[in-house]
Amino acid sequence: MHITLHLTNGCNMKCDYCYAPPADKRSDMTEDIAFHAVEYGSNISPENCGIIFFGGEPLLKKELITSTIEFSKELKKKRGFRNHFKVTTNGLLLDEDFLEYCKSVNLMVALSIDGNKEAHNMHRKTRSGEFTFNVIEPKINLLLKYQPYASFYMTVTPENVKYYSESFTYLIGKGAKYIIASLNYAGNWNEESLAELKKQYKQLAHTYEKLTIEQRKFYFSPFEVKFSSHIKNDELLCEKCHLGMRQVSVAFDGKIYPCVQFVSRPGFEIGDVWNGIDENRRASLYKLSQSKTSECERCAVSSRCNNNCSCLNIQTTGNIEEVSPILCETERMLIPIVDRLGGRLYKKRAPMFIQKHFNSAYPLLSLLEDMNN
């Protein structure tokens, strides 16, 4: 089980595709709520409960992060609970002191950066309208110094899509090994920007092939998931949406929601940190999330499509069951490109591709190799 704690709805950045109130109008989680959430999650999953610090911008609440981790340590001493921790940040408040602390408590850091200077500055500015790339760029090397396998989250929009491939190459060149790129499906996609996206996917496929043949270690979503959905077939069910079953989100006011995109949406509460989860409510939402439209059922790539993601559906259409037409079009665009790429790499018997996707022991072997180098 993973518990995402929305420490604040405030942010020190103003992104065009995200809304968060300024610092003086934000709502913050209290220690009491955070501690109750950790205890609740630990009771459900005592051997290994993941605690994810989220926002807005969670580093506005550094003190709450540290006190919550200290509380978790006390729970471990008293009751044997084991937790692991992660925080996703825009990087403005990331510094060496905090990363030293993260190292001491094994707190994993993920950095949100939209790629190269042009892509990032397209949307991510400070509250006063200043571009943030020059502030964030030095944080890439700083983060990798402490966490070589840190995650980097890119948001791809209709406006910055022309920099998609360049941005991936830029982050790889900086030493990033784990890159997760997500489309802003709620953006103003049109025929021109979708054509550009297809062009970018083809360029990314070329770069992916080149890096793989060079035996470079990296992970790039969405490509990796599409490879696995073909290779592992039904075994990939673990990748499907399990709304509210494997991860829940706690809002700053203590209410529990089935996933991050549902936080503070009226009617989607499934409980609170004091009384726990209403299992009937959770089960009914989960059942609803598993239903498919007749169009999806007829689609040849339905089993490999993100149409099952309730978060995406609620974000783009406002309905768990209703899939965005843009999501359909982009998935139908992506899957054939990735399949052709996979076919080329398999035909060449590219060692890195074979290891990543056909050797279940690869993650452990890769880690041992890195430790010995």
Secondary structure in CASP SS format (residue, H / E / C, confidence):
PFRMAT SS
TARGET T0000
AUTHOR 0000-0000-0000
METHOD secondary structure of the structure
MODEL  1
M C 1.00
H E 1.00
I E 1.00
T E 1.00
L E 1.00
H E 1.00
L C 1.00
T E 1.00
N C 1.00
G C 1.00
C C 1.00
N C 1.00
M E 1.00
K E 1.00
C E 1.00
D C 1.00
Y C 1.00
C C 1.00
Y C 1.00
A C 1.00
P C 1.00
P C 1.00
A H 1.00
D H 1.00
K H 1.00
R C 1.00
S C 1.00
D E 1.00
M C 1.00
T C 1.00
E H 1.00
D H 1.00
I H 1.00
A H 1.00
F H 1.00
H H 1.00
A H 1.00
V H 1.00
E H 1.00
Y H 1.00
G H 1.00
S H 1.00
N H 1.00
I H 1.00
S C 1.00
P C 1.00
E C 1.00
N C 1.00
C E 1.00
G E 1.00
I E 1.00
I E 1.00
F E 1.00
F E 1.00
G C 1.00
G C 1.00
E C 1.00
P H 1.00
L H 1.00
L H 1.00
K H 1.00
K H 1.00
E H 1.00
L H 1.00
I H 1.00
T H 1.00
S H 1.00
T H 1.00
I H 1.00
E H 1.00
F H 1.00
S H 1.00
K H 1.00
E H 1.00
L H 1.00
K H 1.00
K H 1.00
K H 1.00
R H 1.00
G C 1.00
F C 1.00
R C 1.00
N E 1.00
H E 1.00
F E 1.00
K E 1.00
V E 1.00
T E 1.00
T E 1.00
N C 1.00
G C 1.00
L C 1.00
L C 1.00
L C 1.00
D C 1.00
E H 1.00
D H 1.00
F H 1.00
L H 1.00
E H 1.00
Y H 1.00
C H 1.00
K H 1.00
S H 1.00
V H 1.00
N C 1.00
L E 1.00
M E 1.00
V E 1.00
A E 1.00
L E 1.00
S E 1.00
I C 1.00
D C 1.00
G C 1.00
N C 1.00
K H 1.00
E H 1.00
A H 1.00
H H 1.00
N H 1.00
M C 1.00
H C 1.00
R E 1.00
K E 1.00
T E 1.00
R C 1.00
S C 1.00
G C 1.00
E C 1.00
F E 1.00
T C 1.00
F H 1.00
N H 1.00
V H 1.00
I H 1.00
E H 1.00
P H 1.00
K H 1.00
I H 1.00
N H 1.00
L H 1.00
L H 1.00
L H 1.00
K H 1.00
Y H 1.00
Q C 1.00
P C 1.00
Y C 1.00
A C 1.00
S E 1.00
F E 1.00
Y E 1.00
M E 1.00
T E 1.00
V E 1.00
T C 1.00
P C 1.00
E C 1.00
N C 1.00
V H 1.00
K H 1.00
Y H 1.00
Y H 1.00
S H 1.00
E H 1.00
S H 1.00
F H 1.00
T H 1.00
Y H 1.00
L H 1.00
I H 1.00
G H 1.00
K C 1.00
G C 1.00
A C 1.00
K C 1.00
Y E 1.00
I E 1.00
I E 1.00
A E 1.00
S E 1.00
L E 1.00
N C 1.00
Y C 1.00
A C 1.00
G C 1.00
N C 1.00
W C 1.00
N C 1.00
E H 1.00
E H 1.00
S H 1.00
L H 1.00
A H 1.00
E H 1.00
L H 1.00
K H 1.00
K H 1.00
Q H 1.00
Y H 1.00
K H 1.00
Q H 1.00
L H 1.00
A H 1.00
H H 1.00
T H 1.00
Y H 1.00
E H 1.00
K H 1.00
L H 1.00
T H 1.00
I H 1.00
E C 1.00
Q C 1.00
R C 1.00
K C 1.00
F C 1.00
Y E 1.00
F E 1.00
S E 1.00
P C 1.00
F H 1.00
E H 1.00
V H 1.00
K H 1.00
F H 1.00
S H 1.00
S H 1.00
H H 1.00
I H 1.00
K C 1.00
N H 1.00
D H 1.00
E H 1.00
L H 1.00
L H 1.00
C H 1.00
E H 1.00
K C 1.00
C C 1.00
H C 1.00
L C 1.00
G C 1.00
M C 1.00
R C 1.00
Q E 1.00
V E 1.00
S E 1.00
V E 1.00
A C 1.00
F C 1.00
D C 1.00
G C 1.00
K E 1.00
I E 1.00
Y E 1.00
P C 1.00
C C 1.00
V H 1.00
Q H 1.00
F H 1.00
V C 1.00
S C 1.00
R C 1.00
P C 1.00
G C 1.00
F C 1.00
E C 1.00
I C 1.00
G E 1.00
D E 1.00
V C 1.00
W C 1.00
N C 1.00
G E 1.00
I E 1.00
D C 1.00
E H 1.00
N H 1.00
R H 1.00
R H 1.00
A H 1.00
S H 1.00
L H 1.00
Y H 1.00
K H 1.00
L H 1.00
S H 1.00
Q H 1.00
S C 1.00
K C 1.00
T C 1.00
S H 1.00
E H 1.00
C H 1.00
E H 1.00
R H 1.00
C C 1.00
A C 1.00
V C 1.00
S H 1.00
S H 1.00
R H 1.00
C C 1.00
N H 1.00
N H 1.00
N H 1.00
C C 1.00
S H 1.00
C H 1.00
L H 1.00
N H 1.00
I H 1.00
Q H 1.00
T H 1.00
T C 1.00
G C 1.00
N C 1.00
I C 1.00
E C 1.00
E C 1.00
V C 1.00
S C 1.00
P H 1.00
I H 1.00
L H 1.00
C H 1.00
E H 1.00
T H 1.00
E H 1.00
R H 1.00
M H 1.00
L H 1.00
I H 1.00
P H 1.00
I H 1.00
V H 1.00
D H 1.00
R H 1.00
L H 1.00
G H 1.00
G H 1.00
R H 1.00
L H 1.00
Y H 1.00
K H 1.00
K C 1.00
R C 1.00
A C 1.00
P H 1.00
M H 1.00
F H 1.00
I H 1.00
Q H 1.00
K H 1.00
H H 1.00
F H 1.00
N C 1.00
S C 1.00
A C 1.00
Y H 1.00
P H 1.00
L H 1.00
L H 1.00
S H 1.00
L H 1.00
L H 1.00
E H 1.00
D H 1.00
M H 1.00
N H 1.00
N C 1.00
END
